[in-house]
């Protein structure tokens, strides 16, 4: 399996390291030419969604990635990556807009927005979750499955080939969320 990790800014190195440790081949996506080869999945990491959105446009990656995801490419977006995938963004501007969710930016407030917890994740079990100025999900569309909630807020969703998480699984020692994504890729 060959997984591209969007490497414009943010927590991309940790995703690549985790996926490699699980046996996947990874490569970094920094420019359109990086997308020339065959690949089976995509990770959009945490970081800052406004900056990432601007870079996706400036570097000519926006259209290609939106087409690939719409065409069924398995994708995992974490934190800012969730915002990048969302069709509607509260407190920001939609980017790829491939997923039928509303992302609420900085849903926990800017100061108290960083915390760790453990919560059930559908089909996986109790997993550690690290939130850093995290968004949450509102108004999931009909085709969207809610996979995890924390304190009444939706923090993980799946819509077909798209997985979006408000937390940072690449920062915890637990590998099961990345395994879950690789199983999605394998099943595609
Ligand atoms: N608050 C950031 C944003 O709106 C996301 C934070 C993160 O990815 N850790 O883009």
Backbone and ligand atoms as CSV (ligand in chain L), in Angstrom:
chain,resi,resn,atom,element,x,y,z
A,1,UNK,N,N,0.833,-1.193,0.000
A,1,UNK,CA,C,0.000,0.000,0.000
A,1,UNK,C,C,0.870,1.246,0.000
A,2,UNK,N,N,0.513,2.210,-0.817
A,2,UNK,CA,C,1.301,3.440,-0.913
A,2,UNK,C,C,0.399,4.614,-0.514
A,3,UNK,N,N,0.793,5.301,0.552
A,3,UNK,CA,C,-0.042,6.360,1.118
A,3,UNK,C,C,0.677,7.705,0.995
A,4,UNK,N,N,0.002,8.694,0.424
A,4,UNK,CA,C,0.544,10.037,0.347
A,4,UNK,C,C,0.146,10.835,1.574
A,5,UNK,N,N,1.114,11.527,2.157
A,5,UNK,CA,C,0.835,12.370,3.322
A,5,UNK,C,C,1.054,13.822,2.904
A,6,UNK,N,N,0.001,14.609,2.980
A,6,UNK,CA,C,0.112,16.019,2.622
A,6,UNK,C,C,1.097,16.683,3.576
A,7,UNK,N,N,2.168,17.254,3.027
A,7,UNK,CA,C,3.287,17.701,3.862
A,7,UNK,C,C,3.551,19.191,3.664
A,8,UNK,N,N,2.499,19.990,3.630
A,8,UNK,CA,C,2.647,21.430,3.421
A,8,UNK,C,C,3.012,22.112,4.724
A,9,UNK,N,N,2.415,21.677,5.824
A,9,UNK,CA,C,2.722,22.186,7.159
A,9,UNK,C,C,2.006,21.289,8.152
A,10,UNK,N,N,2.300,21.444,9.434
A,10,UNK,CA,C,1.587,20.683,10.450
A,10,UNK,C,C,2.221,19.335,10.757
A,11,UNK,N,N,1.397,18.421,11.316
A,11,UNK,CA,C,1.891,17.176,11.933
A,11,UNK,C,C,1.961,16.027,10.943
A,12,UNK,N,N,2.660,16.244,9.820
A,12,UNK,CA,C,2.679,15.190,8.790
A,12,UNK,C,C,3.715,14.095,9.070
A,13,UNK,N,N,4.855,14.467,9.669
A,13,UNK,CA,C,5.938,13.495,9.869
A,13,UNK,C,C,5.485,12.348,10.778
A,14,UNK,N,N,4.694,12.681,11.787
A,14,UNK,CA,C,4.219,11.668,12.735
A,14,UNK,C,C,3.292,10.663,12.050
A,15,UNK,N,N,2.457,11.155,11.126
A,15,UNK,CA,C,1.578,10.244,10.379
A,15,UNK,C,C,2.402,9.292,9.517
A,16,UNK,N,N,3.399,9.856,8.821
A,16,UNK,CA,C,4.218,9.037,7.928
A,16,UNK,C,C,4.954,7.971,8.731
A,17,UNK,N,N,5.501,8.367,9.897
A,17,UNK,CA,C,6.238,7.412,10.729
A,17,UNK,C,C,5.308,6.287,11.202
A,18,UNK,N,N,4.114,6.651,11.612
A,18,UNK,CA,C,3.166,5.644,12.106
A,18,UNK,C,C,2.761,4.680,10.994
A,19,UNK,N,N,2.464,5.224,9.830
A,19,UNK,CA,C,2.036,4.368,8.714
A,19,UNK,C,C,3.172,3.455,8.275
A,20,UNK,N,N,4.394,3.975,8.273
A,20,UNK,CA,C,5.554,3.142,7.917
A,20,UNK,C,C,5.711,2.007,8.917
A,21,UNK,N,N,5.523,2.337,10.207
A,21,UNK,CA,C,5.683,1.309,11.247
A,21,UNK,C,C,4.647,0.204,11.094
A,22,UNK,N,N,3.550,0.525,10.410
A,22,UNK,CA,C,2.498,-0.476,10.189
A,22,UNK,C,C,2.657,-1.172,8.836
A,23,UNK,N,N,3.751,-0.877,8.152
A,23,UNK,CA,C,4.060,-1.624,6.931
A,23,UNK,C,C,3.635,-0.950,5.636
A,24,UNK,N,N,3.086,0.269,5.723
A,24,UNK,CA,C,2.697,0.966,4.496
A,24,UNK,C,C,3.895,1.740,3.945
A,25,UNK,N,N,3.911,1.928,2.639
A,25,UNK,CA,C,4.910,2.798,2.026
A,25,UNK,C,C,4.318,4.204,2.016
A,26,UNK,N,N,5.073,5.206,2.417
A,26,UNK,CA,C,4.528,6.568,2.430
A,26,UNK,C,C,5.384,7.495,1.576
A,27,UNK,N,N,4.777,8.572,1.128
A,27,UNK,CA,C,5.538,9.628,0.459
A,27,UNK,C,C,4.889,10.957,0.794
A,28,UNK,N,N,5.702,12.026,0.725
A,28,UNK,CA,C,5.207,13.354,1.094
A,28,UNK,C,C,4.689,14.082,-0.137
A,29,UNK,N,N,3.571,14.765,0.031
A,29,UNK,CA,C,2.980,15.545,-1.056
A,29,UNK,C,C,3.236,17.024,-0.783
A,30,UNK,N,N,4.050,17.630,-1.627
A,30,UNK,CA,C,4.374,19.053,-1.472
A,30,UNK,C,C,4.054,19.855,-2.725
A,31,UNK,N,N,3.915,19.154,-3.853
A,31,UNK,CA,C,3.640,19.842,-5.118
A,31,UNK,C,C,2.884,18.890,-6.033
A,32,UNK,N,N,2.306,19.439,-7.097
A,32,UNK,CA,C,1.447,18.628,-7.964
A,32,UNK,C,C,2.180,17.419,-8.545
A,33,UNK,N,N,3.469,17.587,-8.895
A,33,UNK,CA,C,4.228,16.490,-9.513
A,33,UNK,C,C,4.361,15.291,-8.576
A,34,UNK,N,N,4.242,15.528,-7.268
A,34,UNK,CA,C,4.327,14.415,-6.314
A,34,UNK,C,C,3.168,13.443,-6.474
A,35,UNK,N,N,2.107,13.887,-7.161
A,35,UNK,CA,C,0.913,13.046,-7.308
A,35,UNK,C,C,0.948,12.215,-8.586
A,36,UNK,N,N,2.070,12.256,-9.303
A,36,UNK,CA,C,2.146,11.556,-10.588
A,36,UNK,C,C,2.076,10.039,-10.457
A,37,UNK,N,N,2.719,9.500,-9.444
A,37,UNK,CA,C,2.742,8.043,-9.296
A,37,UNK,C,C,1.421,7.492,-8.774
A,38,UNK,N,N,1.313,6.167,-8.782
A,38,UNK,CA,C,0.114,5.512,-8.240
A,38,UNK,C,C,0.143,5.588,-6.708
A,39,UNK,N,N,-0.973,5.881,-6.086
A,39,UNK,CA,C,-1.057,5.750,-4.638
A,39,UNK,C,C,-2.462,5.351,-4.234
A,40,UNK,N,N,-2.564,4.768,-3.029
A,40,UNK,CA,C,-3.807,4.097,-2.630
A,40,UNK,C,C,-4.581,4.836,-1.551
A,41,UNK,N,N,-3.946,5.814,-0.923
A,41,UNK,CA,C,-4.612,6.525,0.162
A,41,UNK,C,C,-3.912,7.846,0.414
A,42,UNK,N,N,-4.612,8.721,1.155
A,42,UNK,CA,C,-4.130,10.077,1.405
A,42,UNK,C,C,-4.380,10.441,2.862
A,43,UNK,N,N,-3.405,11.117,3.474
A,43,UNK,CA,C,-3.599,11.657,4.825
A,43,UNK,C,C,-3.466,13.174,4.766
A,44,UNK,N,N,-4.465,13.863,5.342
A,44,UNK,CA,C,-4.391,15.315,5.486
A,44,UNK,C,C,-4.225,15.583,6.981
A,45,UNK,N,N,-3.045,16.053,7.403
A,45,UNK,CA,C,-2.727,16.111,8.834
A,45,UNK,C,C,-3.331,17.322,9.532
A,46,UNK,N,N,-3.079,17.397,10.838
A,46,UNK,CA,C,-3.426,18.584,11.609
A,46,UNK,C,C,-2.437,19.695,11.311
A,47,UNK,N,N,-2.793,20.872,11.714
A,47,UNK,CA,C,-1.954,22.038,11.464
A,47,UNK,C,C,-2.844,23.259,11.576
A,48,UNK,N,N,-2.849,24.052,10.542
A,48,UNK,CA,C,-3.687,25.256,10.553
A,48,UNK,C,C,-4.451,25.271,9.228
A,49,UNK,N,N,-5.766,25.151,9.318
A,49,UNK,CA,C,-6.557,24.899,8.111
A,49,UNK,C,C,-6.554,26.070,7.131
A,50,UNK,N,N,-6.487,27.299,7.642
A,50,UNK,CA,C,-6.471,28.453,6.738
A,50,UNK,C,C,-5.186,28.466,5.904
A,51,UNK,N,N,-4.065,28.203,6.579
A,51,UNK,CA,C,-2.769,28.150,5.890
A,51,UNK,C,C,-2.749,26.996,4.895
A,52,UNK,N,N,-3.240,25.834,5.335
A,52,UNK,CA,C,-3.228,24.661,4.463
A,52,UNK,C,C,-4.087,24.898,3.220
A,53,UNK,N,N,-5.231,25.544,3.413
A,53,UNK,CA,C,-6.130,25.847,2.299
A,53,UNK,C,C,-5.447,26.754,1.287
A,54,UNK,N,N,-4.783,27.788,1.789
A,54,UNK,CA,C,-4.093,28.723,0.896
A,54,UNK,C,C,-3.003,27.990,0.110
A,55,UNK,N,N,-2.228,27.150,0.796
A,55,UNK,CA,C,-1.139,26.426,0.134
A,55,UNK,C,C,-1.672,25.438,-0.900
A,56,UNK,N,N,-2.782,24.770,-0.596
A,56,UNK,CA,C,-3.369,23.823,-1.562
A,56,UNK,C,C,-3.695,24.536,-2.865
A,57,UNK,N,N,-4.231,25.756,-2.757
A,57,UNK,CA,C,-4.542,26.538,-3.961
A,57,UNK,C,C,-3.259,27.012,-4.639
A,58,UNK,N,N,-2.357,27.618,-3.861
A,58,UNK,CA,C,-1.141,28.207,-4.437
A,58,UNK,C,C,-0.276,27.170,-5.142
A,59,UNK,N,N,-0.266,25.939,-4.632
A,59,UNK,CA,C,0.626,24.904,-5.166
A,59,UNK,C,C,-0.048,24.044,-6.229
A,60,UNK,N,N,-1.283,24.387,-6.580
A,60,UNK,CA,C,-1.972,23.655,-7.639
A,60,UNK,C,C,-2.387,22.246,-7.242
A,61,UNK,N,N,-2.589,22.029,-5.955
A,61,UNK,CA,C,-2.966,20.694,-5.484
A,61,UNK,C,C,-4.471,20.553,-5.286
A,62,UNK,N,N,-5.150,21.679,-5.168
A,62,UNK,CA,C,-6.553,21.686,-4.761
A,62,UNK,C,C,-7.439,20.838,-5.684
A,63,UNK,N,N,-7.427,21.140,-6.988
A,63,UNK,CA,C,-8.323,20.452,-7.933
A,63,UNK,C,C,-8.027,18.957,-8.018
A,64,UNK,N,N,-6.721,18.642,-8.102
A,64,UNK,CA,C,-6.333,17.233,-8.260
A,64,UNK,C,C,-6.806,16.426,-7.057
A,65,UNK,N,N,-6.539,16.950,-5.861
A,65,UNK,CA,C,-6.910,16.191,-4.664
A,65,UNK,C,C,-8.421,16.088,-4.533
A,66,UNK,N,N,-9.143,17.173,-4.845
A,66,UNK,CA,C,-10.596,17.109,-4.742
A,66,UNK,C,C,-11.165,16.064,-5.709
A,67,UNK,N,N,-10.602,16.032,-6.910
A,67,UNK,CA,C,-11.073,15.036,-7.892
A,67,UNK,C,C,-10.778,13.623,-7.437
A,68,UNK,N,N,-9.562,13.412,-6.915
A,68,UNK,CA,C,-9.184,12.060,-6.493
A,68,UNK,C,C,-10.081,11.584,-5.341
A,69,UNK,N,N,-10.343,12.460,-4.378
A,69,UNK,CA,C,-11.182,12.076,-3.234
A,69,UNK,C,C,-12.617,11.833,-3.701
A,70,UNK,N,N,-13.129,12.717,-4.534
A,70,UNK,CA,C,-14.489,12.532,-5.068
A,70,UNK,C,C,-14.581,11.239,-5.863
A,71,UNK,N,N,-13.463,10.842,-6.474
A,71,UNK,CA,C,-13.427,9.612,-7.257
A,71,UNK,C,C,-13.248,8.355,-6.420
A,72,UNK,N,N,-13.150,8.514,-5.090
A,72,UNK,CA,C,-13.119,7.336,-4.225
A,72,UNK,C,C,-11.806,7.070,-3.523
A,73,UNK,N,N,-10.792,7.930,-3.704
A,73,UNK,CA,C,-9.515,7.717,-3.013
A,73,UNK,C,C,-9.731,7.752,-1.492
A,74,UNK,N,N,-9.316,6.718,-0.764
A,74,UNK,CA,C,-9.454,6.747,0.691
A,74,UNK,C,C,-8.619,7.874,1.294
A,75,UNK,N,N,-9.222,8.639,2.189
A,75,UNK,CA,C,-8.533,9.772,2.806
A,75,UNK,C,C,-8.827,9.798,4.303
A,76,UNK,N,N,-7.803,10.157,5.080
A,76,UNK,CA,C,-7.986,10.396,6.511
A,76,UNK,C,C,-7.555,11.823,6.797
A,77,UNK,N,N,-8.472,12.643,7.311
A,77,UNK,CA,C,-8.161,14.011,7.709
A,77,UNK,C,C,-8.218,14.115,9.217
A,78,UNK,N,N,-7.145,14.665,9.821
A,78,UNK,CA,C,-7.140,14.817,11.270
A,78,UNK,C,C,-7.085,16.296,11.622
A,79,UNK,N,N,-7.968,16.715,12.509
A,79,UNK,CA,C,-7.985,18.070,13.055
A,79,UNK,C,C,-8.107,19.103,11.924
A,80,UNK,N,N,-7.052,19.865,11.604
A,80,UNK,CA,C,-7.166,20.788,10.475
A,80,UNK,C,C,-7.568,20.037,9.203
A,81,UNK,N,N,-7.125,18.780,9.081
A,81,UNK,CA,C,-7.495,17.958,7.920
A,81,UNK,C,C,-8.985,17.682,7.851
A,82,UNK,N,N,-9.628,17.561,9.016
A,82,UNK,CA,C,-11.087,17.421,9.065
A,82,UNK,C,C,-11.742,18.681,8.508
A,83,UNK,N,N,-11.207,19.830,8.900
A,83,UNK,CA,C,-11.765,21.112,8.430
A,83,UNK,C,C,-11.597,21.232,6.913
A,84,UNK,N,N,-10.446,20.799,6.413
A,84,UNK,CA,C,-10.162,20.865,4.970
A,84,UNK,C,C,-11.163,20.016,4.174
A,85,UNK,N,N,-11.617,18.909,4.756
A,85,UNK,CA,C,-12.561,18.022,4.057
A,85,UNK,C,C,-14.021,18.506,4.144
A,86,UNK,N,N,-14.339,19.305,5.146
A,86,UNK,CA,C,-15.741,19.633,5.439
A,86,UNK,C,C,-16.392,20.510,4.369
A,87,UNK,N,N,-17.635,20.190,4.056
A,87,UNK,CA,C,-18.377,20.994,3.080
A,87,UNK,C,C,-18.777,22.348,3.673
A,88,UNK,N,N,-19.024,22.376,4.983
A,88,UNK,CA,C,-19.403,23.627,5.654
A,88,UNK,C,C,-18.447,23.860,6.827
A,89,UNK,N,N,-18.000,25.093,6.998
A,89,UNK,CA,C,-17.048,25.402,8.072
A,89,UNK,C,C,-17.562,26.588,8.872
A,90,UNK,N,N,-17.783,26.368,10.152
A,90,UNK,CA,C,-18.175,27.456,11.050
A,90,UNK,C,C,-16.905,28.114,11.557
A,91,UNK,N,N,-16.759,29.402,11.303
A,91,UNK,CA,C,-15.547,30.097,11.734
A,91,UNK,C,C,-14.444,30.005,10.711
A,92,UNK,N,N,-14.787,29.632,9.489
A,92,UNK,CA,C,-13.776,29.538,8.442
A,92,UNK,C,C,-14.432,29.339,7.088
A,93,UNK,N,N,-13.598,29.098,6.089
A,93,UNK,CA,C,-14.069,28.954,4.712
A,93,UNK,C,C,-13.857,27.508,4.268
A,94,UNK,N,N,-14.850,26.868,3.633
A,94,UNK,CA,C,-14.654,25.492,3.180
A,94,UNK,C,C,-13.500,25.392,2.190
A,95,UNK,N,N,-12.820,24.235,2.222
A,95,UNK,CA,C,-11.692,24.012,1.314
A,95,UNK,C,C,-12.077,22.940,0.297
A,96,UNK,N,N,-11.688,21.689,0.494
A,96,UNK,CA,C,-12.007,20.650,-0.488
A,96,UNK,C,C,-13.514,20.372,-0.529
A,97,UNK,N,N,-14.177,20.470,0.619
A,97,UNK,CA,C,-15.644,20.384,0.691
A,97,UNK,C,C,-16.196,19.074,0.129
A,98,UNK,N,N,-15.470,17.983,0.339
A,98,UNK,CA,C,-15.904,16.684,-0.177
A,98,UNK,C,C,-16.767,15.908,0.812
A,99,UNK,N,N,-16.822,16.349,2.060
A,99,UNK,CA,C,-17.501,15.571,3.084
A,99,UNK,C,C,-18.713,16.326,3.600
A,100,UNK,N,N,-19.837,15.607,3.725
A,100,UNK,CA,C,-21.104,16.250,4.080
A,100,UNK,C,C,-21.215,16.459,5.593
A,101,UNK,N,N,-20.352,17.344,6.096
A,101,UNK,CA,C,-20.346,17.685,7.526
A,101,UNK,C,C,-20.128,19.190,7.674
A,102,UNK,N,N,-20.509,19.704,8.845
A,102,UNK,CA,C,-20.105,21.050,9.234
A,102,UNK,C,C,-18.959,20.908,10.225
A,103,UNK,N,N,-17.822,21.546,9.949
A,103,UNK,CA,C,-16.725,21.581,10.911
A,103,UNK,C,C,-16.845,22.872,11.698
A,104,UNK,N,N,-16.807,22.751,13.026
A,104,UNK,CA,C,-16.810,23.932,13.885
A,104,UNK,C,C,-15.377,24.141,14.343
A,105,UNK,N,N,-14.745,25.202,13.860
A,105,UNK,CA,C,-13.339,25.437,14.227
A,105,UNK,C,C,-13.222,25.847,15.685
A,106,UNK,N,N,-12.145,25.447,16.320
A,106,UNK,CA,C,-11.857,25.810,17.715
A,106,UNK,C,C,-13.091,25.616,18.590
A,107,UNK,N,N,-13.662,24.412,18.499
A,107,UNK,CA,C,-14.946,24.121,19.142
A,107,UNK,C,C,-14.863,24.142,20.662
A,108,UNK,N,N,-13.648,24.041,21.200
A,108,UNK,CA,C,-13.497,23.991,22.657
A,108,UNK,C,C,-12.969,25.307,23.215
A,109,UNK,N,N,-12.964,26.355,22.402
A,109,UNK,CA,C,-12.394,27.627,22.823
A,109,UNK,C,C,-10.903,27.611,22.546
A,110,UNK,N,N,-10.309,28.761,22.384
A,110,UNK,CA,C,-8.905,28.815,21.989
A,110,UNK,C,C,-7.963,28.467,23.133
A,111,UNK,N,N,-8.314,28.834,24.362
A,111,UNK,CA,C,-7.410,28.607,25.483
A,111,UNK,C,C,-7.507,27.178,26.010
A,112,UNK,N,N,-8.746,26.699,26.220
A,112,UNK,CA,C,-8.948,25.388,26.828
A,112,UNK,C,C,-9.068,24.300,25.770
A,113,UNK,N,N,-8.627,24.617,24.562
A,113,UNK,CA,C,-8.861,23.697,23.454
A,113,UNK,C,C,-7.964,22.486,23.403
A,114,UNK,N,N,-6.983,22.360,24.298
A,114,UNK,CA,C,-6.061,21.235,24.215
A,114,UNK,C,C,-6.215,20.334,25.432
A,115,UNK,N,N,-6.515,19.075,25.189
A,115,UNK,CA,C,-6.699,18.126,26.283
A,115,UNK,C,C,-6.607,16.703,25.754
A,116,UNK,N,N,-6.478,15.771,26.693
A,116,UNK,CA,C,-6.444,14.351,26.321
A,116,UNK,C,C,-7.577,13.627,27.017
A,117,UNK,N,N,-8.103,12.614,26.355
A,117,UNK,CA,C,-9.138,11.807,26.975
A,117,UNK,C,C,-9.101,10.411,26.364
A,118,UNK,N,N,-9.981,9.549,26.846
A,118,UNK,CA,C,-10.144,8.219,26.266
A,118,UNK,C,C,-11.621,8.063,25.984
A,119,UNK,N,N,-11.960,7.608,24.799
A,119,UNK,CA,C,-13.381,7.474,24.452
A,119,UNK,C,C,-13.555,6.324,23.459
A,120,UNK,N,N,-14.773,5.752,23.411
A,120,UNK,CA,C,-15.016,4.650,22.475
A,120,UNK,C,C,-15.061,5.123,21.029
A,121,UNK,N,N,-14.464,4.321,20.165
A,121,UNK,CA,C,-14.437,4.587,18.732
A,121,UNK,C,C,-15.079,3.374,18.070
A,122,UNK,N,N,-16.131,3.593,17.302
A,122,UNK,CA,C,-16.923,2.490,16.749
A,122,UNK,C,C,-16.065,1.489,15.996
A,123,UNK,N,N,-16.194,0.224,16.345
A,123,UNK,CA,C,-15.474,-0.831,15.652
A,123,UNK,C,C,-14.038,-1.004,16.106
A,124,UNK,N,N,-13.559,-0.137,17.000
A,124,UNK,CA,C,-12.171,-0.197,17.449
A,124,UNK,C,C,-12.094,-0.445,18.948
A,125,UNK,N,N,-12.901,0.279,19.724
A,125,UNK,CA,C,-12.870,0.194,21.190
A,125,UNK,C,C,-12.453,1.518,21.789
A,126,UNK,N,N,-12.077,1.486,23.062
A,126,UNK,CA,C,-11.661,2.711,23.747
A,126,UNK,C,C,-10.285,3.129,23.229
A,127,UNK,N,N,-10.178,4.359,22.759
A,127,UNK,CA,C,-8.877,4.814,22.265
A,127,UNK,C,C,-8.504,6.150,22.913
A,128,UNK,N,N,-7.194,6.394,23.113
A,128,UNK,CA,C,-6.757,7.695,23.614
A,128,UNK,C,C,-6.967,8.746,22.524
A,129,UNK,N,N,-7.328,9.932,22.950
A,129,UNK,CA,C,-7.572,11.011,21.983
A,129,UNK,C,C,-6.920,12.292,22.490
A,130,UNK,N,N,-6.063,12.859,21.658
A,130,UNK,CA,C,-5.395,14.117,21.985
A,130,UNK,C,C,-5.991,15.233,21.130
A,131,UNK,N,N,-6.529,16.238,21.795
A,131,UNK,CA,C,-7.160,17.360,21.097
A,131,UNK,C,C,-6.284,18.601,21.238
A,132,UNK,N,N,-6.033,19.270,20.119
A,132,UNK,CA,C,-5.220,20.498,20.136
A,132,UNK,C,C,-5.975,21.578,19.354
A,133,UNK,N,N,-6.548,22.535,20.078
A,133,UNK,CA,C,-7.376,23.571,19.433
A,133,UNK,C,C,-8.253,22.934,18.351
A,134,UNK,N,N,-8.963,21.924,18.808
A,134,UNK,CA,C,-9.631,21.011,17.881
A,134,UNK,C,C,-10.982,21.537,17.400
A,135,UNK,N,N,-11.362,21.097,16.211
A,135,UNK,CA,C,-12.728,21.343,15.752
A,135,UNK,C,C,-13.651,20.249,16.285
A,136,UNK,N,N,-14.944,20.383,16.059
A,136,UNK,CA,C,-15.854,19.256,16.210
A,136,UNK,C,C,-16.762,19.254,14.984
A,137,UNK,N,N,-17.578,18.221,14.887
A,137,UNK,CA,C,-18.448,18.061,13.719
A,137,UNK,C,C,-19.888,18.321,14.119
A,138,UNK,N,N,-20.585,19.058,13.259
A,138,UNK,CA,C,-22.023,19.239,13.421
A,138,UNK,C,C,-22.728,18.867,12.131
A,139,UNK,N,N,-24.014,18.587,12.245
A,139,UNK,CA,C,-24.869,18.348,11.079
A,139,UNK,C,C,-24.291,17.347,10.085
A,140,UNK,N,N,-23.922,16.136,10.569
A,140,UNK,CA,C,-23.465,15.135,9.606
A,140,UNK,C,C,-24.597,14.777,8.655
A,141,UNK,N,N,-24.287,14.675,7.366
A,141,UNK,CA,C,-25.302,14.329,6.382
A,141,UNK,C,C,-25.728,12.876,6.509
A,142,UNK,N,N,-26.709,12.486,5.697
A,142,UNK,CA,C,-27.287,11.146,5.819
A,142,UNK,C,C,-26.288,10.023,5.592
A,143,UNK,N,N,-25.332,10.254,4.707
A,143,UNK,CA,C,-24.368,9.199,4.394
A,143,UNK,C,C,-23.192,9.147,5.346
A,144,UNK,N,N,-23.244,9.955,6.412
A,144,UNK,CA,C,-22.092,10.069,7.313
A,144,UNK,C,C,-22.328,9.244,8.576
A,145,UNK,N,N,-21.398,8.361,8.889
A,145,UNK,CA,C,-21.469,7.562,10.119
A,145,UNK,C,C,-20.669,8.265,11.212
A,146,UNK,N,N,-21.296,8.430,12.380
A,146,UNK,CA,C,-20.596,9.005,13.534
A,146,UNK,C,C,-19.848,7.876,14.247
A,147,UNK,N,N,-18.533,7.997,14.374
A,147,UNK,CA,C,-17.711,6.927,14.956
A,147,UNK,C,C,-17.323,7.202,16.401
A,148,UNK,N,N,-17.300,8.468,16.804
A,148,UNK,CA,C,-16.922,8.785,18.186
A,148,UNK,C,C,-17.474,10.137,18.595
A,149,UNK,N,N,-17.828,10.207,19.887
A,149,UNK,CA,C,-18.293,11.465,20.482
A,149,UNK,C,C,-17.599,11.654,21.819
A,150,UNK,N,N,-17.303,12.905,22.151
A,150,UNK,CA,C,-16.721,13.241,23.449
A,150,UNK,C,C,-17.535,14.390,24.023
A,151,UNK,N,N,-18.089,14.202,25.202
A,151,UNK,CA,C,-18.899,15.243,25.850
A,151,UNK,C,C,-20.001,15.767,24.933
A,152,UNK,N,N,-20.642,14.864,24.220
A,152,UNK,CA,C,-21.758,15.269,23.372
A,152,UNK,C,C,-21.349,15.912,22.056
A,153,UNK,N,N,-20.041,16.023,21.818
A,153,UNK,CA,C,-19.582,16.578,20.535
A,153,UNK,C,C,-19.069,15.439,19.647
A,154,UNK,N,N,-19.395,15.517,18.365
A,154,UNK,CA,C,-18.929,14.508,17.412
A,154,UNK,C,C,-17.473,14.781,17.073
A,155,UNK,N,N,-16.618,13.745,17.243
A,155,UNK,CA,C,-15.178,13.939,17.017
A,155,UNK,C,C,-14.591,12.977,15.983
A,156,UNK,N,N,-15.401,12.048,15.453
A,156,UNK,CA,C,-14.910,11.157,14.397
A,156,UNK,C,C,-16.076,10.748,13.515
A,157,UNK,N,N,-15.876,10.841,12.217
A,157,UNK,CA,C,-16.933,10.503,11.248
A,157,UNK,C,C,-16.326,9.808,10.039
A,158,UNK,N,N,-17.171,9.004,9.389
A,158,UNK,CA,C,-16.757,8.377,8.136
A,158,UNK,C,C,-17.880,8.533,7.118
A,159,UNK,N,N,-17.514,8.914,5.918
A,159,UNK,CA,C,-18.466,8.955,4.804
A,159,UNK,C,C,-17.816,8.208,3.641
A,160,UNK,N,N,-18.166,6.951,3.492
A,160,UNK,CA,C,-17.577,6.141,2.420
A,160,UNK,C,C,-16.065,6.067,2.531
A,161,UNK,N,N,-15.366,6.614,1.553
A,161,UNK,CA,C,-13.905,6.564,1.506
A,161,UNK,C,C,-13.235,7.615,2.380
A,162,UNK,N,N,-14.027,8.445,3.085
A,162,UNK,CA,C,-13.439,9.555,3.837
A,162,UNK,C,C,-13.596,9.361,5.346
A,163,UNK,N,N,-12.479,9.504,6.050
A,163,UNK,CA,C,-12.454,9.395,7.506
A,163,UNK,C,C,-11.949,10.727,8.054
A,164,UNK,N,N,-12.690,11.312,9.002
A,164,UNK,CA,C,-12.263,12.597,9.554
A,164,UNK,C,C,-12.295,12.539,11.074
A,165,UNK,N,N,-11.199,12.999,11.694
A,165,UNK,CA,C,-11.019,12.931,13.141
A,165,UNK,C,C,-10.676,14.307,13.683
A,166,UNK,N,N,-11.320,14.691,14.794
A,166,UNK,CA,C,-11.007,15.988,15.400
A,166,UNK,C,C,-9.731,15.917,16.223
A,167,UNK,N,N,-9.299,14.680,16.563
A,167,UNK,CA,C,-8.127,14.517,17.429
A,167,UNK,C,C,-6.909,14.071,16.607
A,168,UNK,N,N,-5.811,13.814,17.311
A,168,UNK,CA,C,-4.515,13.514,16.663
A,168,UNK,C,C,-4.051,12.102,16.997
A,169,UNK,N,N,-4.488,11.083,16.271
A,169,UNK,CA,C,-4.073,9.710,16.610
A,169,UNK,C,C,-2.579,9.478,16.397
A,170,UNK,N,N,-1.944,10.335,15.580
A,170,UNK,CA,C,-0.502,10.162,15.310
A,170,UNK,C,C,0.345,10.560,16.512
A,171,UNK,N,N,-0.259,11.245,17.499
A,171,UNK,CA,C,0.502,11.683,18.666
A,171,UNK,C,C,0.388,10.719,19.835
A,172,UNK,N,N,-0.459,9.703,19.732
A,172,UNK,CA,C,-0.592,8.707,20.794
A,172,UNK,C,C,0.106,7.420,20.383
A,173,UNK,N,N,0.488,6.634,21.377
A,173,UNK,CA,C,1.204,5.383,21.088
A,173,UNK,C,C,0.277,4.343,20.456
A,174,UNK,N,N,-1.010,4.491,20.673
A,174,UNK,CA,C,-1.993,3.530,20.145
A,174,UNK,C,C,-2.011,3.577,18.617
A,175,UNK,N,N,-1.915,2.414,17.983
A,175,UNK,CA,C,-1.828,2.395,16.514
A,175,UNK,C,C,-3.145,2.040,15.836
A,176,UNK,N,N,-4.210,1.800,16.616
A,176,UNK,CA,C,-5.415,1.200,16.030
A,176,UNK,C,C,-6.169,2.105,15.056
A,177,UNK,N,N,-6.086,3.422,15.237
A,177,UNK,CA,C,-6.808,4.302,14.307
A,177,UNK,C,C,-6.139,4.259,12.925
A,178,UNK,N,N,-4.806,4.261,12.914
A,178,UNK,CA,C,-4.114,4.138,11.615
A,178,UNK,C,C,-4.360,2.769,10.996
A,179,UNK,N,N,-4.457,1.741,11.828
A,179,UNK,CA,C,-4.792,0.402,11.307
A,179,UNK,C,C,-6.197,0.410,10.705
A,180,UNK,N,N,-7.107,1.107,11.370
A,180,UNK,CA,C,-8.487,1.244,10.871
A,180,UNK,C,C,-8.468,1.894,9.480
A,181,UNK,N,N,-7.663,2.953,9.334
A,181,UNK,CA,C,-7.578,3.632,8.040
A,181,UNK,C,C,-6.947,2.713,6.988
A,182,UNK,N,N,-5.881,2.015,7.352
A,182,UNK,CA,C,-5.245,1.121,6.381
A,182,UNK,C,C,-6.190,-0.006,5.961
A,183,UNK,N,N,-7.068,-0.424,6.878
A,183,UNK,CA,C,-8.073,-1.430,6.506
A,183,UNK,C,C,-9.065,-0.841,5.502
A,184,UNK,N,N,-9.404,0.451,5.676
A,184,UNK,CA,C,-10.261,1.132,4.697
A,184,UNK,C,C,-9.586,1.142,3.328
A,185,UNK,N,N,-8.284,1.438,3.323
A,185,UNK,CA,C,-7.537,1.497,2.071
A,185,UNK,C,C,-7.494,0.106,1.425
A,186,UNK,N,N,-7.234,-0.904,2.248
A,186,UNK,CA,C,-7.136,-2.279,1.740
A,186,UNK,C,C,-8.477,-2.739,1.184
A,187,UNK,N,N,-9.562,-2.287,1.803
A,187,UNK,CA,C,-10.886,-2.716,1.377
A,187,UNK,C,C,-11.397,-1.980,0.144
A,188,UNK,N,N,-10.634,-0.978,-0.283
A,188,UNK,CA,C,-11.110,-0.139,-1.396
A,188,UNK,C,C,-10.938,-0.834,-2.746
L,1,LIG,N1,N,-7.458,25.075,15.052
L,1,LIG,C1,C,-6.790,24.609,13.881
L,1,LIG,C2,C,-7.494,25.114,12.610
L,1,LIG,O1,O,-8.526,25.682,12.697
L,1,LIG,C3,C,-6.707,23.099,13.849
L,1,LIG,C4,C,-5.815,22.635,14.963
L,1,LIG,C5,C,-5.065,21.363,14.691
L,1,LIG,O2,O,-5.014,20.865,13.565
L,1,LIG,N2,N,-4.435,20.850,15.708
L,1,LIG,O3,O,-7.004,24.916,11.536
